[in-house]
Amino acid sequence: MSHSGSSRISSSSSSSSSARGSNQNTGEQRLARQSKPLLFGPLAFAGPGALCRRVASSYSELVNTIIRPPRLNYKVSDLGPNSFIWSKCRFQRSDFSLTGARGQQLSGSWWRPASSFGSPRPCVVYMHGNTSCRLEAVDVLKPVLGQGMSLLAFDFAGCGHSDGDVITLGYLEKQDLGAVVAYLRANGVSSIALWGRSMGAATALLYGSRDSGIKAMILDSPFASLEQLMREVIDRAQVRFKPHFAVNAALRLVRATIRRKTGMDIMRLRPAENVSDCTMPAVFLVGSEDTFIPPHHTEAIFKQYAGEKRLITVDGGHNSMRPVFAMEAAAAVLKRSLNPPQPPPSPRDAEDVGLKTHQRQQQQGQGKPQPAAQFTSL
C-alpha cells in the first residue's frame, strides 16, 4: 500500500444495500424532525418570553436523539453458530462479558480458529454504529477470518446487551474500547487492529491517536466534527427560513444538557483533531451517496491522516452493504500490518458450513433482514 492512495469501487449487486440502505436516512430524518419544533417553532410566537418557553419545551427530544437513540434488541443466536466449518477450518465463537472503564458490563463475542486457542494470534476489534450492535461484525467475518486473524466485536455501553443508558458518539466509547483492548492483551493476542463503522470509526480515531500499539485501522464513514455534522443536518432541514440566532440558541441548550448528563461537550468532539498523531496504516471507506455523514467528512480526515492510507469510495449510502472487494482490500491491509500465521488453503468451491453473512442471506432470499439494518448508524 502506498503512503496515500484513493480509489472508487462500484458494486453491481442490487442486494448489497437492501437491508442497511433501506433506512439510510432514518437518523438524519429523526434529527431534522426533532430540530424543527426547537429551532423554528418559536417563530410563530411573539416576544422573547414565548421563544424561550418554546425552546425549553422542545429540546429534550433533540437531546435524546443524540445520546439515547433506540436500543437495538437481538438474540445471541442471531450471531450464528458457536462452532462452524469454513474453508476446511473449524472456527469457534465465545461470548463474554467484561467490566468497562465506567464499571458497566460490556457484552461481546470473539471468533477464533479452533486451533488458535492457547496460541498467540492477531485480533481485529470491530465497533458498530450508534443505533446498532455487534451483529454488524457478521459482515466482516469472512474477510478477517480468511486472513488468519481472529475477530472480536462488542456492544458499546448503552447499546445491545451491554449496560448503560446513553451513548456519546465516541467520547466515552473510547473508554469502552480501552477496556476491550486491555482484555485482549491480557489474553495474549499477538497484535491488535481496529475496524469501526460510523460511531465505531470515530471511536477508533479517538482511541488510536492515544495507543501506538494499534497496528492498523479500517475506518468506515467517520464524522470529522460533531458540531459540523449537526449544523449540516439542520441546514438540510426542509425549512425555508433558518434564523442564525435560533440555531445557536438550540445548540447552546443541547450542549449544556448533554454535558450535564454525560460530560461530553458536543462542540469539542472532533475525531479529525488528532489524526496527525495516527501513524498506523489505515483504510478509509465511504459511500458516495451517504447523506447522513457526507463523504467530505471522511475525505477531510483522510487528507489529515499521518500514516499510510487508502481511501475507497463505494456506491451506496451510509448503511449500504460494502462490496466484497472493498472488504477484501481492507482485510489485505490488516494482514500485512498484523502478519498473522498463514491460514490453510481455501479453494473457491469450498463449502461453507453454518456461517452465512447478511449478504449471503439477502442473495439467497433466506431469513429476515438482520436487526442491525433497521436504524441509521452514526
Backbone hydrogen bonds, N-H to C=O, Kabsch-Sander energy under -0.5 kcal/mol:
donor,donor_aa,acceptor,acceptor_aa,energy
5,G,309,K,-0.7
7,S,311,L,-3.1
9,I,313,T,-3.3
14,S,12,S,-0.6
16,S,13,S,-1.0
17,S,14,S,-0.5
18,S,15,S,-1.0
23,N,20,R,-1.3
24,Q,21,G,-1.6
26,T,23,N,-1.8
29,Q,25,N,-3.1
30,R,26,T,-2.6
31,L,27,G,-2.4
32,A,28,E,-2.8
33,R,29,Q,-2.6
34,Q,30,R,-2.4
35,S,31,L,-1.5
36,K,32,A,-1.5
38,L,34,Q,-0.6
39,L,35,S,-3.1
40,F,36,K,-3.0
41,G,36,K,-1.2
43,L,40,F,-1.2
44,A,41,G,-1.9
45,F,42,P,-1.9
51,L,47,G,-1.5
52,C,48,P,-2.4
53,R,49,G,-2.1
54,R,50,A,-2.4
55,V,51,L,-2.4
56,A,52,C,-2.7
57,S,53,R,-1.6
58,S,54,R,-0.7
58,S,55,V,-1.2
59,Y,55,V,-1.7
61,E,58,S,-0.9
62,L,58,S,-0.8
63,V,59,Y,-2.3
64,N,60,S,-2.2
65,T,61,E,-1.7
66,I,62,L,-1.1
66,I,63,V,-0.7
67,I,63,V,-2.5
68,R,64,N,-2.2
73,N,71,R,-0.5
78,D,75,K,-1.9
79,L,76,V,-1.9
80,G,77,S,-1.7
84,F,91,F,-2.2
85,I,353,V,-1.0
86,W,89,C,-2.7
89,C,86,W,-1.3
91,F,84,F,-3.2
92,Q,112,R,-3.0
93,R,82,N,-3.3
94,S,110,W,-2.5
96,F,108,G,-2.4
98,L,106,L,-2.1
100,G,98,L,-0.6
100,G,104,Q,-3.5
103,G,100,G,-1.9
106,L,98,L,-3.3
108,G,96,F,-2.5
109,S,153,A,-3.0
110,W,94,S,-2.3
111,W,151,L,-3.3
112,R,92,Q,-2.7
114,A,90,R,-2.7
116,S,113,P,-2.1
117,F,114,A,-0.9
119,S,116,S,-2.6
123,C,191,S,-2.5
124,V,150,S,-2.4
125,V,193,A,-2.8
126,Y,124,V,-0.6
126,Y,152,L,-3.1
127,M,195,W,-2.5
132,S,129,G,-1.2
136,E,133,C,-1.7
137,A,134,R,-1.7
138,V,135,L,-1.7
139,D,136,E,-1.7
140,V,137,A,-1.6
141,L,138,V,-0.9
144,V,140,V,-1.7
145,L,141,L,-3.2
146,G,142,K,-2.4
147,Q,144,V,-1.3
148,G,145,L,-1.8
149,M,144,V,-1.5
150,S,122,P,-2.4
151,L,111,W,-2.3
152,L,124,V,-2.7
153,A,109,S,-2.6
154,F,126,Y,-0.9
155,D,107,S,-2.9
156,F,154,F,-0.5
158,G,163,D,-2.5
159,C,156,F,-2.0
162,S,159,C,-2.1
163,D,105,Q,-2.8
167,I,67,I,-2.3
171,Y,168,T,-1.7
174,K,170,G,-1.4
175,Q,172,L,-1.5
176,D,172,L,-1.2
177,L,173,E,-2.5
178,G,174,K,-1.9
179,A,175,Q,-1.9
180,V,176,D,-1.9
181,V,177,L,-2.8
182,A,178,G,-2.2
183,Y,179,A,-2.0
184,L,180,V,-2.3
185,R,181,V,-2.5
186,A,182,A,-2.2
187,N,183,Y,-1.0
187,N,184,L,-0.5
188,G,185,R,-1.3
189,V,184,L,-1.6
190,S,121,R,-0.7
192,I,213,G,-0.5
193,A,123,C,-2.0
194,L,216,A,-2.2
195,W,125,V,-2.9
196,G,218,I,-2.6
197,R,127,M,-1.9
198,S,220,D,-3.6
200,G,197,R,-2.2
202,A,198,S,-2.5
203,T,199,M,-2.3
204,A,200,G,-2.0
205,L,201,A,-2.0
206,L,202,A,-2.3
207,Y,203,T,-2.4
208,G,204,A,-3.4
209,S,205,L,-1.4
210,R,207,Y,-2.2
211,D,207,Y,-0.8
212,S,210,R,-0.6
214,I,211,D,-1.5
215,K,192,I,-2.9
217,M,281,P,-1.9
218,I,194,L,-2.5
219,L,217,M,-0.5
219,L,283,V,-3.1
220,D,196,G,-2.7
220,D,218,I,-0.6
221,S,219,L,-0.7
221,S,285,L,-2.5
226,L,269,L,-2.5
227,E,266,I,-0.5
229,L,225,S,-2.2
230,M,226,L,-2.6
231,R,227,E,-2.3
232,E,228,Q,-2.0
233,V,229,L,-2.2
234,I,230,M,-2.2
235,D,231,R,-2.4
236,R,232,E,-1.5
237,A,234,I,-1.2
239,V,237,A,-2.7
242,K,240,R,-0.6
247,V,243,P,-1.8
248,N,244,H,-2.3
249,A,245,F,-2.1
250,A,246,A,-2.3
251,L,247,V,-2.4
252,R,248,N,-2.1
253,L,249,A,-1.9
254,V,250,A,-2.7
255,R,251,L,-2.7
256,A,252,R,-2.2
257,T,253,L,-2.2
258,I,254,V,-2.6
259,R,255,R,-2.3
260,R,256,A,-1.9
261,K,257,T,-2.1
262,T,258,I,-2.6
263,G,258,I,-0.7
263,G,259,R,-1.7
264,M,258,I,-0.6
266,I,264,M,-0.7
268,R,265,D,-2.1
269,L,266,I,-0.5
270,R,268,R,-1.2
272,A,224,A,-1.8
273,E,270,R,-2.1
275,V,272,A,-1.0
277,D,274,N,-2.2
278,C,275,V,-1.3
279,T,277,D,-0.7
282,A,308,E,-1.8
283,V,217,M,-2.1
284,F,310,R,-3.4
285,L,219,L,-2.4
286,V,312,I,-1.7
288,S,314,V,-3.0
289,E,316,G,-2.8
290,D,287,G,-1.6
291,T,289,E,-0.6
297,H,294,P,-2.1
298,T,294,P,-0.6
299,E,295,P,-2.6
300,A,296,H,-2.0
301,I,297,H,-2.0
302,F,298,T,-2.7
303,K,299,E,-2.0
304,Q,300,A,-1.4
305,Y,301,I,-1.3
306,A,275,V,-1.7
306,A,278,C,-0.6
307,G,278,C,-1.2
308,E,279,T,-0.6
309,K,2,S,-0.6
309,K,3,H,-1.7
310,R,282,A,-1.4
311,L,5,G,-2.8
312,I,284,F,-3.3
312,I,310,R,-0.5
313,T,7,S,-2.8
313,T,311,L,-0.5
314,V,286,V,-2.6
314,V,312,I,-0.5
315,D,9,I,-0.9
320,S,317,G,-0.8
321,M,16,S,-2.3
326,A,323,P,-0.6
327,M,323,P,-1.8
328,E,324,V,-2.6
329,A,325,F,-1.8
330,A,326,A,-2.0
331,A,327,M,-2.5
332,A,328,E,-2.0
333,V,329,A,-1.4
334,L,330,A,-1.8
335,K,331,A,-2.5
336,R,332,A,-2.2
337,S,333,V,-2.1
338,L,334,L,-2.7
339,N,335,K,-2.4
350,A,347,P,-1.9
353,V,85,I,-2.8
354,G,352,D,-0.6
361,Q,357,T,-2.2
362,Q,358,H,-2.3
363,Q,359,Q,-2.6
364,Q,360,R,-2.1
365,G,361,Q,-0.9
366,Q,361,Q,-2.0
373,A,370,Q,-2.1
374,Q,371,P,-2.2
